[in-house]
């Protein structure tokens, strides 16, 4: 007779089973519901931190998100972007720089230097500390012209016929650049791992119970969270998608499918491979059920209906709400450190930029604002840093209908631990064929590497300086580059 498995054992088998592995399985999450805090060995006062990545999949045109609105800066932007410029008769309407929402920078004598897309009033509030954030304070900054780099390079070096400075593999390729944002090793790897996965390899045993893992994905399998010893535990916006069905409900095709799965995994097989696969699949299902039980028990009664309704309007919002609930459940999961991965696609606007881009930015702006407000209400704001990523920026020059693949772009980072209300890094000269442009329609060479961007968050997260090369192997190539200054001292 088979000995019943504990929930820890079920959850340990789930990650590998979901990837089709029949190898020896390590436990992932401790979801024991009775006496949860004692079982995990964690207290509410323990040092807990979560890093959340939101991937804007497809290559967001972030030079139409963050825009110079001072006279000379806007004039250069409008000339380079032509019919794609905001405020010049496009979807954002007329009015030039006045169409942009002002970003009031901290300690900047020229507070009108930057503006944000008119579809992002909530992001402006997070940056300025106004509106919904007037009693909370500033919570968001931009990191300008960041992108994948092997080592520092200028546009002049890039364009030399005999250029000897290494550049990322397959520049301007969606799949390669999205992967490189997750690995921060753009020259390629013999064994593909992500920088969050490499952090998990180092920090798991130091911060978490042995039965837990750091990587929780709301976007299925990804490279970001995979390490040498680490895989991600994939969940859904509802906590888990369970194959439950019953004979009474078999008039529904999904119920019939789920009932068939339950029947298959509940059987015993003479063939060892079949039986092992059935056992591991059963364990994966039970792991999801255990996670969902903890997830469903998270108290959200303090969250105003207004915020819940905003988050429930979009898939991104629902996944951000799920991320907040998962973070709230860290103590029950035995986690002091964890990462969460979220993906929102649809940013590849070759054929039509202005309208669809405005709609996506509106969704993104309202969702991340509501999510940050939920973290504040849950008492988690000091323990969470969230950042955006995207394959690459877009060309400044219009292709007649939209914009094409480029390189550097602007990203956001938000949360109470950051130095908010700032445009960090070096904003490029948007003049076509300037010293920041490698050509081909206005492609900005990044002036900040992903390594510098990630290193400050990794240090906040708990990675020691001596361990940083294992997480970000190229970081030493940027030792002479100035720090960005993301995290509050």
C-alpha positions in Angstrom: 0.0 0.0 0.0 1.4 3.4 -1.0 2.2 5.8 1.9 0.1 9.0 1.6 2.1 12.0 0.5 2.2 15.2 2.5 1.3 18.5 0.8 5.0 19.3 0.8 5.8 16.2 -1.2 3.0 16.9 -3.6 4.2 20.5 -4.2 7.8 19.2 -4.6 6.8 17.0 -7.4 4.6 19.5 -9.1 7.2 21.7 -10.7 9.1 18.9 -12.5 5.9 17.1 -13.4 4.5 20.2 -15.1 7.6 20.2 -17.3 7.4 16.5 -18.1 10.3 15.5 -15.9 10.6 12.1 -14.3 13.7 13.0 -12.3 14.1 13.0 -8.6 11.7 15.7 -7.4 12.5 18.5 -4.8 9.8 20.1 -2.7 8.6 23.5 -3.9 6.1 25.0 -1.4 5.1 24.3 2.1 1.4 24.8 2.1 0.5 23.1 5.4 -2.6 25.0 6.4 -2.8 24.0 10.1 -0.6 26.2 12.2 0.8 27.8 9.1 3.2 30.3 10.6 4.8 27.7 12.9 5.1 25.1 10.2 6.9 27.5 7.9 9.2 28.8 10.7 8.5 32.4 9.6 7.2 35.3 11.6 5.4 38.4 10.3 8.4 40.4 11.4 10.9 38.4 9.3 12.7 40.2 6.5 10.6 39.5 3.4 11.1 40.8 -0.1 9.4 40.1 -3.4 10.6 41.2 -6.9 8.0 41.3 -9.6 8.7 41.5 -13.3 6.0 42.7 -15.8 7.2 41.8 -19.3 5.6 44.1 -22.0 6.0 41.4 -24.7 6.4 42.6 -28.3 8.5 45.7 -27.9 6.7 48.7 -26.3 7.3 52.0 -28.0 8.5 53.7 -24.8 9.7 56.8 -26.5 6.0 57.6 -26.9 5.5 56.7 -23.2 8.2 59.1 -21.7 8.7 62.2 -23.7 10.7 65.4 -23.4 8.2 68.3 -23.1 10.5 71.2 -22.8 10.6 73.3 -25.9 13.8 72.1 -27.5 13.4 68.5 -26.4 9.8 68.3 -27.7 10.7 69.9 -31.0 13.5 67.3 -31.6 11.1 64.5 -30.6 8.3 65.7 -32.9 10.6 66.2 -35.9 12.1 62.7 -35.5 8.8 61.0 -34.9 6.8 62.9 -37.5 3.3 61.4 -37.7 3.9 59.2 -34.7 4.5 62.1 -32.4 2.0 62.7 -29.6 0.2 66.0 -29.7 0.8 66.6 -33.4 -2.6 65.5 -34.7 -2.3 61.9 -33.8 -4.6 59.9 -31.5 -3.5 62.0 -28.6 -4.9 65.1 -30.2 -3.3 68.4 -30.9 -1.7 70.8 -28.6 2.0 69.8 -28.9 3.7 69.2 -25.6 0.6 70.3 -23.8 -1.0 67.0 -24.7 1.4 65.3 -22.4 0.9 64.9 -18.6 3.6 66.7 -16.8 6.1 64.7 -14.6 7.1 66.8 -11.6 10.6 65.5 -10.9 12.1 65.5 -7.4 14.7 68.3 -6.9 14.7 69.2 -10.6 14.7 73.0 -11.3 13.1 72.3 -14.7 10.1 70.3 -13.5 8.5 70.5 -17.0 11.3 68.7 -18.7 9.4 65.4 -19.1 5.9 64.4 -19.8 4.1 61.1 -20.1 1.6 59.7 -22.6 -1.9 61.2 -22.0 -3.3 57.7 -21.5 -1.3 57.3 -18.3 -2.7 59.6 -15.7 -2.4 57.0 -13.0 1.3 56.5 -13.7 1.8 60.2 -13.5 0.1 60.2 -10.1 2.5 57.4 -9.0 5.5 59.5 -10.2 4.3 62.8 -8.9 2.7 61.6 -5.6 -0.6 63.2 -6.5 -4.2 61.9 -6.8 -4.6 58.5 -5.3 -1.0 58.7 -4.1 -1.2 62.2 -2.5 -1.4 60.6 1.0 1.0 57.7 0.1 3.8 59.5 -1.6 5.7 59.1 -4.8 6.1 55.4 -5.9 7.5 55.3 -9.5 10.6 56.3 -11.5 11.7 55.8 -15.0 15.0 54.3 -16.1 15.8 55.9 -19.5 17.3 54.3 -22.6 18.0 50.9 -21.0 18.7 47.8 -23.0 20.7 44.6 -23.5 24.5 45.1 -23.7 27.5 42.8 -23.4 29.7 45.8 -22.6 29.5 49.6 -23.1 29.3 50.6 -26.8 28.7 53.8 -28.7 26.8 54.3 -31.9 30.1 55.2 -33.6 31.7 52.0 -32.4 28.7 49.9 -33.5 28.8 51.4 -37.0 32.5 50.8 -37.6 33.1 48.2 -40.3 35.7 46.6 -38.1 33.8 46.9 -34.8 35.5 44.8 -32.2 33.1 45.6 -29.3 30.7 42.6 -28.8 27.0 43.2 -29.2 24.0 41.1 -28.2 23.1 38.2 -30.4 20.3 38.7 -32.9 19.6 42.3 -32.2 16.0 43.4 -33.1 14.7 39.8 -32.9 11.7 39.4 -30.6 12.4 36.0 -29.2 16.1 36.6 -28.7 15.8 40.1 -27.1 12.9 39.0 -24.9 15.0 36.1 -23.8 18.0 38.3 -23.2 16.0 40.6 -21.0 15.3 37.6 -18.9 18.8 36.2 -18.9 20.9 39.4 -19.0 23.5 37.3 -20.9 23.0 38.7 -24.4 26.0 37.0 -25.9 24.4 33.6 -25.3 24.8 30.7 -22.8 25.6 27.0 -23.1 22.9 26.3 -20.6 20.0 28.8 -20.6 19.2 30.3 -17.2 17.5 33.5 -16.1 18.9 36.0 -13.7 16.0 35.5 -11.2 16.6 31.7 -11.4 20.3 32.3 -10.6 19.3 34.4 -7.7 17.1 31.6 -6.5 20.0 29.1 -6.7 22.0 31.4 -4.3 19.3 32.7 -2.0 16.8 29.8 -1.6 18.5 28.0 1.3 19.5 31.3 2.9 16.1 32.9 3.1 13.4 30.2 2.6 12.5 26.9 4.2 13.9 23.9 2.4 10.5 23.0 1.1 9.9 26.2 -0.7 11.1 27.8 -3.9 11.3 31.4 -4.9 10.0 31.4 -8.5 6.2 31.8 -9.0 5.0 32.5 -12.5 1.6 33.9 -13.6 2.7 33.5 -17.3 3.5 29.8 -17.5 7.1 28.6 -18.3 9.7 31.3 -18.7 13.5 31.7 -18.8 13.6 34.5 -16.2 13.0 32.2 -13.2 15.0 29.1 -14.3 18.3 28.4 -12.6 20.7 25.5 -12.4 18.6 24.1 -9.5 15.5 26.1 -9.8 12.3 26.0 -11.9 9.2 28.1 -11.7 5.9 27.1 -10.1 3.2 28.2 -12.5 -0.1 29.4 -11.1 -3.1 31.3 -12.5 -4.9 34.5 -11.7 -7.4 32.3 -9.8 -4.6 30.6 -7.9 -4.8 27.4 -9.9 -6.6 25.8 -12.9 -7.7 22.5 -11.6 -9.1 19.6 -13.7 -12.2 19.0 -11.7 -15.4 17.5 -13.1 -18.1 15.1 -12.1 -20.6 12.8 -13.9 -23.4 15.2 -13.1 -21.7 18.0 -15.0 -20.5 16.0 -18.0 -22.7 17.9 -20.5 -19.9 20.5 -20.4 -16.9 19.7 -22.7 -14.4 21.1 -20.1 -16.0 19.0 -17.3 -15.7 15.9 -19.5 -12.0 16.6 -20.2 -11.3 17.2 -16.6 -13.1 14.1 -15.5 -11.1 12.1 -18.0 -7.8 13.5 -16.6 -8.9 12.7 -13.0 -9.7 9.1 -14.1 -6.4 8.7 -15.8 -4.2 10.0 -13.0 -6.2 8.1 -10.3 -5.5 4.7 -12.0 -2.6 2.4 -11.2 -0.5 1.1 -14.1 1.6 -2.0 -14.6 3.9 -0.1 -16.9 6.5 1.8 -14.8 6.7 4.8 -17.0 2.9 5.1 -17.2 2.6 4.7 -13.5 5.3 7.3 -12.8 3.8 9.8 -15.2 0.4 9.3 -13.5 1.9 9.7 -10.1 3.7 12.9 -11.0 0.7 14.4 -12.7 -1.4 13.5 -9.7 1.1 15.3 -7.5 1.1 18.4 -9.8 -2.7 18.6 -9.5 -2.6 18.2 -5.7 0.1 20.9 -5.5 -2.1 23.3 -7.4 -5.0 22.5 -5.1 -2.9 23.1 -2.1 -1.6 26.4 -3.4 -5.2 27.5 -4.3 -6.4 26.7 -0.8 -3.8 29.1 0.7 -4.5 31.6 -2.1 -8.2 31.6 -1.5 -7.7 32.1 2.2 -5.9 35.5 1.7 -8.0 38.2 3.4 -8.9 40.8 0.8 -11.8 42.4 2.7 -9.9 45.6 3.3 -9.5 46.2 -0.5 -12.1 48.7 -1.7 -14.5 47.5 -4.4 -13.2 50.4 -6.6 -9.7 48.9 -6.7 -10.9 45.4 -7.1 -13.1 46.4 -10.0 -10.3 48.2 -11.8 -8.0 45.1 -11.4 -10.7 42.8 -12.6 -11.3 44.7 -15.8 -8.3 43.2 -17.6 -6.2 40.1 -17.6 -3.1 42.1 -16.6 -5.1 43.6 -13.6 -6.3 40.2 -12.5 -2.8 38.8 -12.6 -1.4 41.7 -10.7 -4.2 41.2 -8.1 -3.2 37.5 -7.9 0.5 38.6 -7.4 -0.5 40.8 -4.5 -2.5 37.9 -2.9 0.4 35.6 -3.4 2.8 38.0 -1.8 0.4 38.4 1.1 0.5 34.6 1.6 4.4 34.4 1.8 4.4 33.5 5.4 2.1 30.5 4.9 4.2 29.5 1.9 7.4 29.6 3.9 8.9 32.3 1.8 11.1 35.3 2.8 12.2 35.9 -0.8 10.3 35.2 -4.0 10.0 36.5 -7.5 6.8 36.7 -9.6 6.7 36.9 -13.4 3.8 38.4 -15.4 3.6 38.8 -19.1 1.3 41.2 -21.1 1.7 40.8 -24.9 0.4 42.9 -27.8 3.1 45.7 -27.9 4.4 44.9 -31.5 2.9 47.9 -33.3 4.3 47.8 -36.8 1.0 48.4 -38.6 -0.9 50.7 -36.2 0.8 52.4 -33.3 -1.1 55.4 -32.0 -4.6 54.0 -31.2 -3.7 50.5 -30.0 -0.7 51.8 -28.0 -2.9 54.3 -26.2 -5.4 51.6 -25.3 -2.7 49.3 -23.9 -1.0 52.0 -22.0 -4.4 53.0 -20.5 -4.9 49.4 -19.3 -1.3 49.2 -18.0 -1.5 52.5 -16.2 -4.8 51.8 -14.3 -3.8 48.3 -13.5 -0.4 49.0 -12.0 -1.7 51.9 -10.0 -4.5 49.8 -8.5 -2.0 47.0 -7.8 0.3 49.3 -5.9 -2.6 50.7 -3.9 -3.5 47.2 -2.9 0.0 46.5 -1.8 -0.1 49.6 0.4 -3.4 48.5 2.0 -2.1 45.0 2.6 0.9 46.5 4.4 3.3 45.1 1.8 4.6 48.3 0.1 8.0 48.3 1.7 8.7 44.7 0.8 7.9 44.8 -3.0 9.7 46.2 -6.0 8.1 45.8 -9.4 9.7 46.7 -12.7 8.7 46.7 -16.4 10.7 45.0 -19.2 10.2 44.7 -22.9 12.0 43.1 -25.9 13.4 46.5 -27.1 12.4 50.0 -27.9 11.0 51.1 -31.3 12.3 53.1 -34.2 11.8 56.8 -33.8 11.0 57.1 -37.5 7.5 56.1 -38.6 7.2 53.3 -41.2 4.0 55.1 -42.4 1.6 53.3 -40.0 3.6 52.3 -37.0 7.2 51.7 -35.8 9.7 48.9 -36.1 12.1 47.0 -33.9 14.9 49.0 -32.3 17.2 48.7 -29.2 17.2 51.0 -26.1 14.0 52.1 -24.5 12.5 53.5 -21.2 11.4 51.3 -18.4 9.5 51.8 -15.1 10.3 50.7 -11.6 7.9 51.2 -8.7 7.4 50.5 -5.0 8.1 52.1 -1.7 11.8 51.0 -1.6 12.7 53.0 -4.7 13.8 56.6 -5.1 10.6 57.7 -6.8 9.8 60.7 -8.9 12.9 60.6 -11.0 14.0 60.0 -14.6 17.1 58.0 -14.0 19.9 57.1 -16.4 20.8 59.1 -19.4 18.0 60.2 -21.7 19.3 60.0 -25.3 19.4 62.7 -28.0 16.4 61.8 -30.2 17.8 63.6 -33.3 17.9 61.1 -36.1 21.5 60.1 -36.8 22.7 61.6 -33.5 25.6 60.2 -31.5 23.0 58.0 -29.7 21.4 56.6 -32.9 22.9 53.6 -34.7 20.7 54.5 -37.7 18.2 52.5 -39.6 15.3 54.7 -38.7 16.3 56.0 -35.2 17.5 53.1 -33.1 19.0 54.3 -29.8 22.1 52.5 -28.5 21.4 51.8 -24.8 23.1 54.2 -22.4 22.2 51.9 -19.4 22.7 48.2 -19.5 20.2 45.7 -18.1 23.0 44.5 -15.8 23.2 47.9 -14.1 19.4 48.0 -14.0 19.1 44.5 -12.4 22.1 44.7 -10.1 20.6 47.4 -7.8 17.4 45.4 -7.5 19.3 42.2 -6.9 21.4 43.9 -4.2 18.2 45.1 -2.5 16.8 41.6 -2.8 19.8 40.1 -0.9 22.5 39.2 -3.4 25.9 39.8 -1.9 28.5 41.7 -3.9 30.7 38.6 -4.0 27.8 36.6 -5.5 26.8 39.2 -8.1 29.0 37.8 -10.9 27.1 34.5 -10.6 23.8 36.4 -11.1 24.9 38.9 -13.7 28.1 37.6 -15.4 28.6 40.8 -17.5 28.2 43.3 -14.6 32.0 43.7 -14.3 32.1 45.0 -17.9 30.2 48.1 -16.6 32.2 48.7 -13.5 33.2 52.2 -14.6 29.6 53.1 -15.5 27.7 55.2 -12.9 25.2 53.6 -10.7 21.6 54.4 -11.5 20.4 55.0 -8.0 17.1 53.1 -8.1 16.8 52.0 -4.4 16.2 54.4 -1.6 19.1 54.5 0.9 
